[in-house]
Amino acid sequence: MDMARSPRLKTHMDQRAAHFTASVSFDWRLLPFDVEGSIAHVTMLAEQGVIAHDAAETIISGLKQVLEEWQTARLSPRLEWEDVHMNVEGRLNELIGPVSGMLHTARSRNDQVALDMHLYMLDVGSGLKAALHDMIASLVERARNDLDVIIPGYTHMQPAQPVLLSHHWMAYKSMFVRDYERLEQWHERTNCSPLGAGALSGTPYPTSPERTRELLALKSVYDNSIDAVSDRDFLMEFLSWASLVMVHMSRLAEELVIWSTQEFGYIRIADEYSTGSSIMPQKRNADVAELTRGKTGRVLGRMQGLFTTMKGLPLAYDSDMQEDKEAVFDVVDTMTGILAVVPGMLRTLSVQRGQIKKRLGQDFTAATDLADLLVTHGMTFREAHHLVGRIVGFLEGSGKSFQEMERDWLKEIAPAVDPEWLNHLTAADLVIKRQQSMATAPHRVQEQLEAAETWLNRHNDATKDESQS
């Protein structure tokens, strides 16, 4: 029996068209979720008296065997059955015979595939949440280790004001915490069952969508059958979420690449996360960071692709929606790979304290604080800003730092500046002065670290509970 071909069609499908329309080459990963949904559906049908209990037991036993064959790699996808759903039903028919035909009672592939994607994405989300938790933990660990390091903070890629390196790491921590929280919110909206919608309008059988929801441990049921089979918001939202995570990853990766250059020399990425050159023996390339940065474009492209596919589709289901899977699966694999490797790169990199120290004090990052001292002694900020700018211009031309100014010259060009002030314009002094709760003073960063560690502990317990359920 041709499980996939409709009797409405009188001729066999062109082989090139069959290859073009088939999805089993990429939706094979959905098989365990398809089986899970089918078992819940058959159980509900038997409870509702739609099919006999002994038939349901036979079907469920067969479905479990199909799953076992998939798990042990003894089952291979067959193109003539076009997608994972028909492959499951086709193999089930080979195992238990015609009773397998009852499996599709009161169900369409439209609500079936929608359910499979919900179950798959919830599983994926739990894994990515745990991986993102580890990413945040690696940044917090990095910040804890680097509390004694001050770096020039940058705006416009120009040295601006000194900050603790830990404070810089914690800025990325904050980005990824927001990503984690957005993933939790997405999980709530994805935890919904479309099963019972049929093709688009429901089914005349006395089914219980609420019961299948309960059997699948999902939170809710769609409130509109048309929306249930045509909704891909949860997938587009996932791709949007992934794109934002990757933007954050890319910004971090860009700084790791820059900081690891000889021109900066702030960090050294461990050999385990570096590569060499095929021609230049001296090279150490930050390939993991570079590829993280590069794969961001891939994820953003997948998001744009699915949005473009969905933007003109009429309700309810259209075959265009099949394009959702390759986009989502590719992003899932990309995100899983990146979140598996970047935390290790962060934990193992070494901070080049000596090189950073050489840079401090040579870049006039104390200029604003000198202007502020003038303001506290009666000068307007605009006047102070102008005067300090003149001082910096002279020093830059002379190749000198603030601490290297001749006092006689200072008395002549800027008598309002007390030479003693220059002794208090060290990077350590400037960092300590930033006392706001969000700022870079060491005790404030220590407080931020403690709050982050509390957050990690609380969400670590929640992540474990979720994975166990």
Buried (B, 14 or more C-beta within 10 A) or exposed (E): EEBBBEEEEEEEBEEEEBEEBBBBEBBBBBBBBBBBBBBBBBBBBBBBEBBEEEBBEBBBEBBEBBBEBBEEEEBEBBBBBBBBBBBBBBBBBEBBEEBBBBBBBBBBBBBBBBBBBBBBBBBBBBBBBBBBBBBBBBBBBBBBBBBEBBBBBBEEEEBBBBBBBBBBBBBBBBBBBEBBEBBBEBBEEBBBBBBBBBBBEBBEBEBBBEBBBBBBEBBEBBEEBBBBBBBBBBBBBBBBBBBBBBBBBBBBBBBBBBBBEEEBBBBBBBEEBBBEEEEEEEEBBBBBBBBBBEBBEEBBBBBEBBBEBBEEBEEBBEEEBBBBBBBBBBBBEBBBBBBEBBBBBBBBBEBBBEBBEEBBBEBBBBBBBBBBBBBEEEBEEEBBBEBBEEBBEBBEEEEBBBEEBEEEBBEEBBEEBBEEBBEBBBBEEBBBEBEEEEBBBBEBBBEBBEEBBEBBEEBBEEBEEBEEE
